[in-house]
Amino acid sequence: MCLAVPARVCALLDGERAVIELDGLKREISIELVDDVTVGDYVIVHVGHALGKLDPEEAEETLALLRDFAEAQA
């Protein structure tokens, strides 16, 4: 199963890479596929690549659902 998740951009490294944060974990990703990414944006991330931007409210709702699902599985 493949899953793309929302994550907040916390730093831009250059025009092609950024650092995202997801539940306290920071990862470097490619932002080559998405235009005009800025710090604070939410992006959908899959296998190290941002696929698109996401509205902050929608991102938070999705993250809450994913957390609820993870807790239910524990």
C-alpha positions as CSV (number, residue, x, y, z in Angstrom):
1,M,0.0,0.0,0.0
2,C,1.3,3.5,-0.9
3,L,0.5,6.5,1.2
4,A,1.2,10.2,0.7
5,V,1.0,12.3,3.8
6,P,0.9,16.0,4.5
7,A,3.9,17.6,6.2
8,R,4.9,21.2,7.0
9,V,7.9,22.8,5.2
10,C,10.3,24.1,7.9
11,A,13.3,25.1,5.7
12,L,14.2,25.6,2.1
13,L,17.6,24.3,1.1
14,D,17.7,25.4,-2.5
15,G,15.3,25.5,-5.4
16,E,14.9,21.8,-5.5
17,R,15.1,20.6,-1.8
18,A,13.4,21.4,1.5
19,V,13.2,20.1,5.0
20,I,9.7,19.0,6.2
21,E,8.5,18.2,9.7
22,L,6.0,15.4,10.5
23,D,5.3,14.6,14.1
24,G,8.6,16.0,15.3
25,L,10.7,14.2,12.7
26,K,12.5,16.2,10.1
27,R,13.3,14.9,6.6
28,E,14.9,16.3,3.5
29,I,12.6,16.0,0.4
30,S,12.5,17.1,-3.2
31,I,10.3,20.0,-4.1
32,E,11.0,19.9,-7.8
33,L,7.5,19.0,-8.7
34,V,5.8,21.8,-6.8
35,D,5.9,25.6,-7.7
36,D,6.3,28.4,-5.2
37,V,7.0,26.4,-2.0
38,T,7.6,28.5,1.0
39,V,8.4,27.9,4.7
40,G,5.2,27.1,6.5
41,D,3.5,25.5,3.5
42,Y,1.9,22.1,3.8
43,V,2.8,19.7,1.1
44,I,1.8,16.1,0.3
45,V,4.9,13.9,0.5
46,H,5.4,10.5,-1.1
47,V,8.7,8.6,-1.1
48,G,10.8,11.8,-0.6
49,H,9.0,14.0,-3.1
50,A,6.5,16.8,-2.6
51,L,3.6,16.1,-4.9
52,G,1.5,19.3,-4.3
53,K,0.5,21.9,-1.8
54,L,-2.3,21.5,0.7
55,D,-4.5,23.9,2.6
56,P,-3.3,24.1,6.2
57,E,-6.8,23.3,7.6
58,E,-7.1,20.2,5.4
59,A,-3.5,19.2,6.3
60,E,-4.3,19.3,10.0
61,E,-7.5,17.4,9.6
62,T,-5.7,14.7,7.6
63,L,-2.9,14.5,10.2
64,A,-5.5,14.1,13.0
65,L,-7.2,11.3,11.1
66,L,-3.9,9.5,10.6
67,R,-3.0,9.9,14.3
68,D,-6.4,8.5,15.3
69,F,-5.9,5.5,13.0
70,A,-2.4,4.8,14.4
71,E,-3.8,5.0,17.9
72,A,-6.6,2.6,17.1
73,Q,-4.1,0.1,15.6
74,A,-1.9,0.2,18.8
